[in-house]
Amino acid sequence: MKPGACGDWRGTLVLLSKQGSIQINQQTIATNAFPSELQQIYRSRTERVLWVKADPQLDAQEVLTVIDHANSAVPDLQIGLLTPTAEKEPCLAIPFPRRPLPLPEK
């Protein structure tokens, strides 16, 4: 994945290290600040796509916990896992539903 290769794309990449650190777009973030940092990033964005890349030695539950925090912090967030195969692709995309999803009844 090369920056600028896919046009005007402002994706957000979260890196999870085996030491337990979290980076958002190459900036290390304290674990407890992760949700608020994501809220700040997506506050004014209409396209809410987050890519997660985790160290292969991390336990799946640790990755799922971070994804759960992201999903709880930002409404309508689309989350993709950046796998070694996906990294080789020139452009990444998450398909969105063709028609709006029904809103929950109150």
VMD Tcl script that builds the backbone (N, CA, C; Angstrom):
set m [mol new atoms 318]
animate dup $m
set s [atomselect $m all]
$s set {name element resname resid chain x y z} {
  {N N MET 1 A 0.849 -1.170 0.000}
  {CA C MET 1 A 0.000 0.000 0.000}
  {C C MET 1 A 0.892 1.229 0.000}
  {N N LYS 2 A 0.799 2.022 -1.061}
  {CA C LYS 2 A 1.639 3.205 -1.198}
  {C C LYS 2 A 0.799 4.457 -0.978}
  {N N PRO 3 A 1.277 5.387 -0.120}
  {CA C PRO 3 A 0.525 6.620 0.084}
  {C C PRO 3 A 0.338 7.365 -1.227}
  {N N GLY 4 A -0.859 7.866 -1.463}
  {CA C GLY 4 A -1.142 8.626 -2.666}
  {C C GLY 4 A -1.465 7.768 -3.882}
  {N N ALA 5 A -1.225 6.477 -3.820}
  {CA C ALA 5 A -1.469 5.604 -4.965}
  {C C ALA 5 A -2.958 5.427 -5.240}
  {N N CYS 6 A -3.775 5.687 -4.264}
  {CA C CYS 6 A -5.218 5.444 -4.401}
  {C C CYS 6 A -6.022 6.730 -4.448}
  {N N GLY 7 A -5.408 7.805 -4.840}
  {CA C GLY 7 A -6.136 9.062 -4.910}
  {C C GLY 7 A -6.168 9.760 -3.559}
  {N N ASP 8 A -7.224 10.511 -3.344}
  {CA C ASP 8 A -7.368 11.301 -2.123}
  {C C ASP 8 A -7.947 10.423 -1.012}
  {N N TRP 9 A -7.097 9.643 -0.394}
  {CA C TRP 9 A -7.535 8.700 0.630}
  {C C TRP 9 A -6.915 9.088 1.958}
  {N N ARG 10 A -7.765 9.347 2.943}
  {CA C ARG 10 A -7.273 9.686 4.280}
  {C C ARG 10 A -7.620 8.545 5.221}
  {N N GLY 11 A -6.952 7.464 5.067}
  {CA C GLY 11 A -7.207 6.326 5.932}
  {C C GLY 11 A -6.496 6.489 7.257}
  {N N THR 12 A -6.943 5.745 8.218}
  {CA C THR 12 A -6.323 5.732 9.537}
  {C C THR 12 A -5.831 4.325 9.793}
  {N N LEU 13 A -4.573 4.223 10.182}
  {CA C LEU 13 A -3.957 2.926 10.425}
  {C C LEU 13 A -3.576 2.807 11.893}
  {N N VAL 14 A -4.040 1.736 12.518}
  {CA C VAL 14 A -3.682 1.440 13.902}
  {C C VAL 14 A -2.733 0.247 13.890}
  {N N LEU 15 A -1.582 0.417 14.512}
  {CA C LEU 15 A -0.601 -0.656 14.635}
  {C C LEU 15 A -0.584 -1.139 16.082}
  {N N LEU 16 A -0.677 -2.451 16.257}
  {CA C LEU 16 A -0.637 -3.048 17.589}
  {C C LEU 16 A 0.634 -3.874 17.697}
  {N N SER 17 A 1.486 -3.533 18.646}
  {CA C SER 17 A 2.751 -4.250 18.798}
  {C C SER 17 A 2.624 -5.381 19.808}
  {N N LYS 18 A 3.566 -6.305 19.754}
  {CA C LYS 18 A 3.539 -7.417 20.705}
  {C C LYS 18 A 3.859 -6.946 22.115}
  {N N GLN 19 A 4.449 -5.754 22.254}
  {CA C GLN 19 A 4.719 -5.188 23.576}
  {C C GLN 19 A 3.486 -4.504 24.168}
  {N N GLY 20 A 2.424 -4.423 23.375}
  {CA C GLY 20 A 1.190 -3.832 23.874}
  {C C GLY 20 A 1.004 -2.370 23.532}
  {N N SER 21 A 1.913 -1.795 22.746}
  {CA C SER 21 A 1.746 -0.382 22.393}
  {C C SER 21 A 0.777 -0.239 21.217}
  {N N ILE 22 A 0.164 0.931 21.137}
  {CA C ILE 22 A -0.777 1.254 20.074}
  {C C ILE 22 A -0.265 2.489 19.359}
  {N N GLN 23 A -0.235 2.426 18.041}
  {CA C GLN 23 A 0.110 3.588 17.231}
  {C C GLN 23 A -1.067 3.901 16.314}
  {N N ILE 24 A -1.356 5.182 16.185}
  {CA C ILE 24 A -2.341 5.648 15.214}
  {C C ILE 24 A -1.583 6.509 14.221}
  {N N ASN 25 A -1.553 6.069 12.967}
  {CA C ASN 25 A -0.813 6.787 11.923}
  {C C ASN 25 A 0.602 7.140 12.377}
  {N N GLN 26 A 1.304 6.170 12.910}
  {CA C GLN 26 A 2.707 6.237 13.331}
  {C C GLN 26 A 2.953 7.061 14.590}
  {N N GLN 27 A 1.910 7.440 15.299}
  {CA C GLN 27 A 2.061 8.168 16.555}
  {C C GLN 27 A 1.637 7.250 17.703}
  {N N THR 28 A 2.547 7.024 18.655}
  {CA C THR 28 A 2.238 6.166 19.789}
  {C C THR 28 A 1.218 6.839 20.692}
  {N N ILE 29 A 0.207 6.061 21.070}
  {CA C ILE 29 A -0.910 6.561 21.874}
  {C C ILE 29 A -1.016 5.719 23.139}
  {N N ALA 30 A -1.275 6.359 24.262}
  {CA C ALA 30 A -1.529 5.624 25.501}
  {C C ALA 30 A -2.818 4.819 25.330}
  {N N THR 31 A -2.834 3.615 25.845}
  {CA C THR 31 A -3.984 2.730 25.686}
  {C C THR 31 A -5.269 3.378 26.179}
  {N N ASN 32 A -5.213 4.061 27.306}
  {CA C ASN 32 A -6.435 4.680 27.847}
  {C C ASN 32 A -6.884 5.893 27.029}
  {N N ALA 33 A -5.997 6.460 26.204}
  {CA C ALA 33 A -6.344 7.617 25.369}
  {C C ALA 33 A -6.828 7.205 23.977}
  {N N PHE 34 A -6.744 5.918 23.658}
  {CA C PHE 34 A -7.085 5.431 22.325}
  {C C PHE 34 A -8.496 5.827 21.873}
  {N N PRO 35 A -9.539 5.584 22.664}
  {CA C PRO 35 A -10.884 5.963 22.211}
  {C C PRO 35 A -11.038 7.461 21.937}
  {N N SER 36 A -10.520 8.300 22.814}
  {CA C SER 36 A -10.671 9.747 22.607}
  {C C SER 36 A -9.857 10.235 21.404}
  {N N GLU 37 A -8.712 9.619 21.154}
  {CA C GLU 37 A -7.921 9.983 19.967}
  {C C GLU 37 A -8.698 9.660 18.698}
  {N N LEU 38 A -9.335 8.495 18.667}
  {CA C LEU 38 A -10.137 8.133 17.500}
  {C C LEU 38 A -11.322 9.079 17.331}
  {N N GLN 39 A -11.972 9.441 18.431}
  {CA C GLN 39 A -13.088 10.382 18.343}
  {C C GLN 39 A -12.632 11.701 17.745}
  {N N GLN 40 A -11.466 12.160 18.133}
  {CA C GLN 40 A -10.926 13.420 17.602}
  {C C GLN 40 A -10.648 13.295 16.105}
  {N N ILE 41 A -10.058 12.188 15.686}
  {CA C ILE 41 A -9.727 11.984 14.270}
  {C C ILE 41 A -10.987 11.965 13.410}
  {N N TYR 42 A -12.008 11.259 13.868}
  {CA C TYR 42 A -13.199 11.055 13.041}
  {C C TYR 42 A -14.306 12.079 13.279}
  {N N ARG 43 A -14.064 13.034 14.129}
  {CA C ARG 43 A -15.089 14.032 14.469}
  {C C ARG 43 A -15.683 14.700 13.227}
  {N N SER 44 A -14.861 15.066 12.274}
  {CA C SER 44 A -15.350 15.804 11.111}
  {C C SER 44 A -15.304 14.987 9.815}
  {N N ARG 45 A -15.036 13.722 9.909}
  {CA C ARG 45 A -14.957 12.888 8.711}
  {C C ARG 45 A -16.287 12.195 8.433}
  {N N THR 46 A -16.656 12.193 7.175}
  {CA C THR 46 A -17.853 11.444 6.797}
  {C C THR 46 A -17.483 9.999 6.471}
  {N N GLU 47 A -16.297 9.784 5.919}
  {CA C GLU 47 A -15.833 8.431 5.640}
  {C C GLU 47 A -15.046 7.954 6.848}
  {N N ARG 48 A -15.550 6.931 7.492}
  {CA C ARG 48 A -14.962 6.458 8.749}
  {C C ARG 48 A -14.425 5.040 8.564}
  {N N VAL 49 A -13.188 4.974 8.069}
  {CA C VAL 49 A -12.546 3.695 7.804}
  {C C VAL 49 A -11.286 3.607 8.656}
  {N N LEU 50 A -11.153 2.497 9.347}
  {CA C LEU 50 A -9.991 2.254 10.202}
  {C C LEU 50 A -9.375 0.917 9.805}
  {N N TRP 51 A -8.081 0.937 9.563}
  {CA C TRP 51 A -7.339 -0.286 9.270}
  {C C TRP 51 A -6.542 -0.668 10.503}
  {N N VAL 52 A -6.550 -1.945 10.838}
  {CA C VAL 52 A -5.835 -2.451 12.012}
  {C C VAL 52 A -4.798 -3.467 11.551}
  {N N LYS 53 A -3.566 -3.229 11.961}
  {CA C LYS 53 A -2.473 -4.165 11.687}
  {C C LYS 53 A -1.882 -4.577 13.025}
  {N N ALA 54 A -1.879 -5.882 13.283}
  {CA C ALA 54 A -1.406 -6.382 14.572}
  {C C ALA 54 A -0.196 -7.281 14.372}
  {N N ASP 55 A 0.683 -7.253 15.352}
  {CA C ASP 55 A 1.819 -8.166 15.350}
  {C C ASP 55 A 1.269 -9.592 15.360}
  {N N PRO 56 A 1.818 -10.470 14.514}
  {CA C PRO 56 A 1.301 -11.841 14.454}
  {C C PRO 56 A 1.401 -12.611 15.772}
  {N N GLN 57 A 2.264 -12.176 16.678}
  {CA C GLN 57 A 2.418 -12.866 17.957}
  {C C GLN 57 A 1.389 -12.426 18.997}
  {N N LEU 58 A 0.604 -11.420 18.679}
  {CA C LEU 58 A -0.434 -10.973 19.614}
  {C C LEU 58 A -1.557 -11.992 19.682}
  {N N ASP 59 A -2.115 -12.133 20.857}
  {CA C ASP 59 A -3.282 -12.977 21.057}
  {C C ASP 59 A -4.481 -12.324 20.367}
  {N N ALA 60 A -5.315 -13.122 19.730}
  {CA C ALA 60 A -6.474 -12.598 19.018}
  {C C ALA 60 A -7.380 -11.782 19.936}
  {N N GLN 61 A -7.494 -12.184 21.198}
  {CA C GLN 61 A -8.361 -11.454 22.133}
  {C C GLN 61 A -7.865 -10.026 22.346}
  {N N GLU 62 A -6.561 -9.824 22.361}
  {CA C GLU 62 A -6.021 -8.472 22.510}
  {C C GLU 62 A -6.396 -7.596 21.318}
  {N N VAL 63 A -6.327 -8.163 20.130}
  {CA C VAL 63 A -6.708 -7.431 18.921}
  {C C VAL 63 A -8.192 -7.117 18.946}
  {N N LEU 64 A -9.004 -8.088 19.311}
  {CA C LEU 64 A -10.453 -7.882 19.365}
  {C C LEU 64 A -10.842 -6.831 20.399}
  {N N THR 65 A -10.111 -6.765 21.495}
  {CA C THR 65 A -10.387 -5.749 22.519}
  {C C THR 65 A -10.163 -4.351 21.959}
  {N N VAL 66 A -9.076 -4.158 21.232}
  {CA C VAL 66 A -8.793 -2.853 20.626}
  {C C VAL 66 A -9.863 -2.518 19.587}
  {N N ILE 67 A -10.249 -3.493 18.773}
  {CA C ILE 67 A -11.298 -3.267 17.775}
  {C C ILE 67 A -12.607 -2.904 18.463}
  {N N ASP 68 A -12.923 -3.566 19.558}
  {CA C ASP 68 A -14.144 -3.266 20.307}
  {C C ASP 68 A -14.123 -1.837 20.856}
  {N N HIS 69 A -12.979 -1.405 21.388}
  {CA C HIS 69 A -12.857 -0.022 21.886}
  {C C HIS 69 A -13.050 0.980 20.753}
  {N N ALA 70 A -12.479 0.685 19.585}
  {CA C ALA 70 A -12.629 1.586 18.441}
  {C C ALA 70 A -14.077 1.654 17.997}
  {N N ASN 71 A -14.711 0.502 17.912}
  {CA C ASN 71 A -16.099 0.435 17.479}
  {C C ASN 71 A -17.027 1.157 18.454}
  {N N SER 72 A -16.737 1.086 19.739}
  {CA C SER 72 A -17.547 1.776 20.748}
  {C C SER 72 A -17.311 3.280 20.735}
  {N N ALA 73 A -16.111 3.698 20.364}
  {CA C ALA 73 A -15.756 5.124 20.414}
  {C C ALA 73 A -16.290 5.923 19.234}
  {N N VAL 74 A -16.402 5.283 18.071}
  {CA C VAL 74 A -16.770 6.008 16.851}
  {C C VAL 74 A -17.974 5.334 16.188}
  {N N PRO 75 A -19.108 6.032 16.126}
  {CA C PRO 75 A -20.286 5.453 15.468}
  {C C PRO 75 A -20.023 5.226 13.977}
  {N N ASP 76 A -20.599 4.172 13.435}
  {CA C ASP 76 A -20.524 3.865 12.000}
  {C C ASP 76 A -19.098 3.662 11.487}
  {N N LEU 77 A -18.217 3.206 12.342}
  {CA C LEU 77 A -16.829 2.975 11.944}
  {C C LEU 77 A -16.737 1.665 11.162}
  {N N GLN 78 A -16.087 1.720 10.012}
  {CA C GLN 78 A -15.813 0.524 9.213}
  {C C GLN 78 A -14.389 0.091 9.538}
  {N N ILE 79 A -14.198 -1.156 9.944}
  {CA C ILE 79 A -12.887 -1.617 10.388}
  {C C ILE 79 A -12.423 -2.758 9.492}
  {N N GLY 80 A -11.188 -2.633 9.025}
  {CA C GLY 80 A -10.584 -3.686 8.213}
  {C C GLY 80 A -9.296 -4.147 8.860}
  {N N LEU 81 A -8.998 -5.433 8.685}
  {CA C LEU 81 A -7.739 -5.978 9.190}
  {C C LEU 81 A -6.720 -5.966 8.062}
  {N N LEU 82 A -5.576 -5.384 8.330}
  {CA C LEU 82 A -4.512 -5.296 7.331}
  {C C LEU 82 A -3.618 -6.526 7.479}
  {N N THR 83 A -3.837 -7.494 6.619}
  {CA C THR 83 A -3.078 -8.740 6.639}
  {C C THR 83 A -1.856 -8.613 5.730}
  {N N PRO 84 A -0.881 -9.526 5.844}
  {CA C PRO 84 A 0.276 -9.469 4.950}
  {C C PRO 84 A -0.119 -9.499 3.466}
  {N N THR 85 A -1.136 -10.272 3.121}
  {CA C THR 85 A -1.595 -10.319 1.730}
  {C C THR 85 A -2.200 -8.983 1.315}
  {N N ALA 86 A -3.017 -8.399 2.183}
  {CA C ALA 86 A -3.657 -7.115 1.869}
  {C C ALA 86 A -2.630 -6.002 1.732}
  {N N GLU 87 A -1.534 -6.082 2.480}
  {CA C GLU 87 A -0.496 -5.044 2.396}
  {C C GLU 87 A 0.137 -4.970 1.017}
  {N N LYS 88 A 0.109 -6.053 0.277}
  {CA C LYS 88 A 0.715 -6.082 -1.057}
  {C C LYS 88 A -0.169 -5.408 -2.104}
  {N N GLU 89 A -1.433 -5.177 -1.771}
  {CA C GLU 89 A -2.362 -4.552 -2.707}
  {C C GLU 89 A -2.045 -3.064 -2.863}
  {N N PRO 90 A -2.176 -2.521 -4.081}
  {CA C PRO 90 A -1.895 -1.092 -4.269}
  {C C PRO 90 A -2.932 -0.195 -3.607}
  {N N CYS 91 A -4.194 -0.651 -3.539}
  {CA C CYS 91 A -5.272 0.124 -2.926}
  {C C CYS 91 A -6.146 -0.815 -2.107}
  {N N LEU 92 A -6.613 -0.334 -0.998}
  {CA C LEU 92 A -7.502 -1.117 -0.145}
  {C C LEU 92 A -8.881 -0.484 -0.152}
  {N N ALA 93 A -9.893 -1.316 -0.021}
  {CA C ALA 93 A -11.259 -0.802 0.013}
  {C C ALA 93 A -12.105 -1.691 0.913}
  {N N ILE 94 A -13.051 -1.072 1.573}
  {CA C ILE 94 A -14.056 -1.798 2.335}
  {C C ILE 94 A -15.375 -1.559 1.612}
  {N N PRO 95 A -16.013 -2.626 1.126}
  {CA C PRO 95 A -17.294 -2.417 0.436}
  {C C PRO 95 A -18.370 -1.976 1.418}
  {N N PHE 96 A -19.093 -0.954 1.049}
  {CA C PHE 96 A -20.181 -0.450 1.867}
  {C C PHE 96 A -21.495 -1.015 1.341}
  {N N PRO 97 A -22.503 -1.141 2.185}
  {CA C PRO 97 A -23.797 -1.640 1.712}
  {C C PRO 97 A -24.340 -0.744 0.606}
  {N N ARG 98 A -25.018 -1.347 -0.371}
  {CA C ARG 98 A -25.578 -0.582 -1.488}
  {C C ARG 98 A -26.785 0.252 -1.058}
  {N N ARG 99 A -27.499 -0.208 -0.092}
  {CA C ARG 99 A -28.645 0.563 0.395}
  {C C ARG 99 A -28.449 0.794 1.892}
  {N N PRO 100 A -29.007 1.867 2.392}
  {CA C PRO 100 A -28.828 2.156 3.820}
  {C C PRO 100 A -29.398 1.043 4.691}
  {N N LEU 101 A -28.714 0.782 5.768}
  {CA C LEU 101 A -29.213 -0.190 6.739}
  {C C LEU 101 A -30.381 0.430 7.496}
  {N N PRO 102 A -31.377 -0.373 7.868}
  {CA C PRO 102 A -32.515 0.180 8.610}
  {C C PRO 102 A -32.073 0.658 9.994}
  {N N LEU 103 A -32.652 1.762 10.397}
  {CA C LEU 103 A -32.372 2.302 11.728}
  {C C LEU 103 A -33.132 1.503 12.780}
  {N N PRO 104 A -32.515 1.302 13.935}
  {CA C PRO 104 A -33.242 0.597 14.989}
  {C C PRO 104 A -34.437 1.407 15.459}
  {N N GLU 105 A -35.517 0.711 15.754}
  {CA C GLU 105 A -36.709 1.395 16.235}
  {C C GLU 105 A -36.525 1.786 17.689}
  {N N LYS 106 A -37.095 2.942 18.037}
  {CA C LYS 106 A -36.970 3.432 19.419}
  {C C LYS 106 A -38.070 2.919 20.269}
}
mol reanalyze $m
mol bondsrecalc $m
mol representation Tube
mol addrep $m
